[in-house]
Amino acid sequence: MYLVDEYKEQGQDAAHHVQRFNIWGQAIPVAWPHDGVNREKGTGEQLSEIYAESGANMLGLSARWLDDKGGGQSVERGVMELNDRAKTGRFKVFSHCTQFLEEKRFLHRKDGKIVAVRDDIFKSVLYGMMMLRYAVAKNETTLYSTVADADYDPLQDF
C-alpha cells in the first residue's frame, strides 16, 4: 500500500473536491467514513450521494473492517495494522506527503486512548486500508514509469 498523494482543503463544495480526487483518474474508487451517510443541511441529501453525483467513484459501502458491521470503526486497530504494514514494508509514503507525516507526528494517547486531533488525512489512509479487500491490482507501469522514492519509509519506528 502506497500513499502517493494527499489533499485536504476546507470550505469547498463536493464538485471542487471531486475534481481534485479525479486527478489520478475517475476509475480509482473512493473509500468514505460511516458519517458519509449524514445529510447535508441545505439539501437533505447524503454526503456520499452528493460526492457520487459530482463524479467521485464512491465505494458502495462506508469504510469498515467487516462487511456486516458499519458505523464507527476502531482507530486503534487501524493504527496497529498501519504500524505493522510500515514495519514490514507493506505501507510506504512518498516524501512529498508532508501533511500525512505531520498528522502522524501529532498522534498521541491520553488515558490510554488515541486522541483524534488534526487527523483528516491519517483517517482517510485508514479508510482506504479498511477497504483494501476491494482493490484490484494493476500493472505498476500503467500508473508510473518510475517510482523514485518508493523505498522511503517515514513510518520507521511508527
HUMO-V953396 format. One record per residue. N is the residue number from 0. NEAR is the number of other ideal C-beta (glycine too) atoms within 8 Angstrom. D_CENTER is the distance of its C-alpha to the mean C-alpha in Angstrom with 2 decimals. Layout:
# HUMO-V953396
n->{N,N}
near->{NEAR,NEAR}
d_center->{D_CENTER,D_CENTER}
This chain:
# HUMO-V953396
n->{0,1,2,3,4,5,6,7,8,9,10,11,12,13,14,15,16,17,18,19,20,21,22,23,24,25,26,27,28,29,30,31,32,33,34,35,36,37,38,39,40,41,42,43,44,45,46,47,48,49,50,51,52,53,54,55,56,57,58,59,60,61,62,63,64,65,66,67,68,69,70,71,72,73,74,75,76,77,78,79,80,81,82,83,84,85,86,87,88,89,90,91,92,93,94,95,96,97,98,99,100,101,102,103,104,105,106,107,108,109,110,111,112,113,114,115,116,117,118,119,120,121,122,123,124,125,126,127,128,129,130,131,132,133,134,135,136,137,138,139,140,141,142,143,144,145,146,147,148,149,150,151,152,153,154,155,156,157}
near->{9,9,12,6,8,8,7,7,8,4,3,6,5,11,8,9,14,12,9,9,11,10,7,7,6,6,5,8,9,10,10,12,8,11,6,11,8,7,8,10,3,4,6,5,8,10,14,11,8,12,15,9,7,10,9,12,8,10,12,3,8,11,14,13,7,5,5,3,7,6,6,3,12,6,10,7,9,12,11,8,9,14,10,9,11,14,9,6,7,7,12,12,13,12,7,4,13,6,9,13,10,9,13,11,6,9,10,6,7,6,4,4,6,9,8,6,5,6,10,8,12,11,11,9,11,14,12,11,13,12,14,8,4,7,6,4,3,6,4,7,6,5,5,6,3,4,7,4,7,8,5,9,9,8,12,7,3,8}
d_center->{11.09,10.80,8.69,11.09,10.21,8.77,9.98,11.10,14.41,16.36,19.29,18.42,18.73,16.52,18.43,17.71,13.91,14.22,16.59,14.15,11.42,14.41,15.56,14.14,15.83,16.00,15.90,12.23,10.86,8.32,6.81,7.90,9.35,13.02,14.36,13.57,17.03,18.63,21.21,21.34,24.49,26.30,26.02,25.25,22.69,19.45,16.49,14.78,18.16,18.47,15.33,16.69,20.10,18.87,17.81,14.13,13.95,12.54,12.51,15.61,14.33,11.94,9.54,12.20,13.75,16.88,17.69,20.43,18.87,16.70,16.47,15.17,13.68,14.65,12.71,15.55,14.93,11.32,12.81,15.67,13.92,11.76,15.15,16.98,14.90,15.41,19.07,19.72,18.21,15.54,12.63,13.46,12.35,14.32,16.69,16.04,12.55,14.66,12.69,10.22,13.53,15.20,12.87,13.29,16.98,17.10,16.10,19.34,21.23,23.94,26.33,24.28,21.11,17.83,18.03,15.12,15.95,14.09,10.69,8.54,6.35,6.86,6.04,2.63,2.98,5.50,4.88,4.43,7.18,9.04,9.53,10.64,14.11,13.94,13.26,16.42,17.47,19.10,21.51,19.85,22.65,21.56,18.67,20.19,23.78,23.07,20.25,22.12,19.97,18.25,20.30,19.11,17.72,16.97,16.04,19.60,20.99,17.65}
